[in-house]
Amino acid sequence: MAVEATVAPAASDPADERRVRGPRGGGLGRFIGYRLLAGLGTLLFVLLFNFFLFRMLPGDPAARYRGVRSINPEDLDRIRDELTAPLPEQFIAYLKDPLALDGISSWKGQPVWDLVSGRAWPTIVLLGTTTVVAVVIGVWVGIKAGWNRGGRFDKVSTAVTLLFYATPEFWLGLLLILFFSTGIGFLPGIFPSGGVIDSGLEPLSFAGIGSIAEHTVLPATALAAVYLAEYSLIMRASMVDELGQDYLMTARAKGMMDRLVRRRHAVPNASLPTITLIFLNIGFIIGGAITVETVFSYPGLGLLTFEAVSEQDYVLMQALFLVFTGSVIVFNIVADILIAVIDPRIRT
Amino acid sequence: MSAPSDAPPTALSTRAIARARRKKSLQRFARAFFQQRAGVAGLGILLVFIVLAISAPLLFSREMLDITQTLGNESLEGPNGTFWLGTDENGRSVLAVLVWGARASLIVGLAASLISMVLGTLIGVGSGHYQGFVGSLLQRLTDWFLVIPFIPLVVVLAAVLGQRGLGTIVLVLGVTSWPGTARLVRAQTLSVEGRPYLERAKVLGDSDWQQMTKHVLPNVMPLVLANTTLTVAIVILSETTLAFLGLGDPFLDSWGTMLDKATGAGAASTGAWWYLLPPGLCVILVVLAFTLIGRTLEVVLNPRLGVSDR
């Protein structure tokens, strides 16, 4: 059958015909549809998981609000009613409002989503900077190391990246504070060790952006150093995978310069796993942001998570957990669709 | 090596043949492993820490960790002749806490990875072996858990579980780190399931359990071990993170707890580097050791490279 098909390209097999016509329009559309559907399934699971996770708590849930002065009695009564209802009733109530849009923080007595949205931008700044820096450096190192596998650059860079890979990011943050904020020996402390912006500055003004940059340098360095290791290791591995491919031989046989063979042929093919990783890693970087923001008192969602945990504010924790998981799901879908757009082989 | 022509063929039982084959492939595996410098280095580092962890009571008595016994010492004192790595905020020797911390970190890392390995293997083999509802449910479950960001999940779970003992930490890390293993095991199971000897086993009437334990599991196990070694590295890092966030066992002196206390005592802003550097460096070395061993195992066992036992 397969032989026949290669001999006669105009085979009337409907499956073959579809392949010949190309999956350009329908294939991609269908792929995206499936992917969105699968993402929706994951989201439903997470919502379910979220419900039961936070129902494992011992004790009277409403008692946690006792110390909150700023909460009004009607809200407290409502919360108690909600939290002491039978589990199935709670579940139905939860399904009606899975995001707990009117949830009240037991720590601050404010609506949780106000707290979360107020803290979102520093984290977006931090994670955005980190990802860009880590990807640029990591991919560059990976390309260089993989192309000359076994060379000196490869050996040194692999050793260094493995070392960073094993480093707890918050410990690196502590060291950066020790060396560049506190100052030790001949090193002067030049960078601020806490906050995201000097008080009184407007975030979108010229001085404000400068201040944000100054406050973001150290935490972003701590996170990027640890996460660039993964990008460079993956990029190196996929470069090595491409090394023996025939198309590189062809390119060289044409008399193409080594540099161009690398840039035009090897790198684009080797980039695919790294592109996927950039998006999949968001989940891990969020984990790193929790500790690093705590170390630097950087007022983002990571620090908020730490505060929610130390104040045992479960409503806030639940909201943050949903934000983190939801963004990872979205980034996963984006990664899959992006890869399918770039590489038609994926669409099946 | 026995000469097969001398012995009657019945003298070699199937078991003896299997044992000889296993021994040979083990030797081949050891030879391949020891050719990899990175793996040997990792093994060396790990051995040092294991020896330290085992001999901790011989090096430093338990009393040295008891805060009530160390009140006479100066707190946050720099390194000197008595305290090679200085003292912490309670006047305890940082070196003593560090050596005892090796125990805590290794025990948590190994125990949690064991849970993760068992769960990951069971779910992975199950989802690869069973067609239909059970298989696809297990696969979905793996995919779903893979998406949930690991550290937030661990933090929230530890916070929700409340009481924090060694057991809780091990459980939290164990039940959250299995999806990666499960995915790997599933892929390997699917490739084993397609082989003729499994078809033969099915035709001969082997039960699902027999197929999985006698045929699938032995083929999956080497990869599982390599993967588990890498899991230990991640678990130790995560334990450090948990302890640093104050979600560790307060009565257990792990390296993460040390870093938490060092930060609480303001070690970074007062320049107490002797309290901050050693625990972090130990975490790096142990995690590096497990990573190097795991990566080497992967290379050696990778069927594509043709050194594995087939």
Interface residues (C-beta under 8 A of the other chain):
Chain A: G41 T42 F45 V46 F49 L53 F54 M56 L57 P58 L162 L163 Y165 A166 T167 P168 F170 W171 L174 L175 I177 L178 S181 T182 I184 S193 G283 F284 I286 G287 G288 I290 T291 T294 V295 T305 F306 V309 S310 Q312 Y314 M317 L320 F321 F324 T325 V328 I329 N332
Chain B: R140 D143 W144 V147 I148 P149 F150 I151 P152 L153 V155 V156 L157 A159 V160 L161 G162 A233 L237 T240 T241 F244 L245 G246 L247 G256 L259 A262 T263 A267 A268 S269 T270 G271 W273 L276 L277 P279 G280 V283 I284 L285 V287 L288 T291 L292
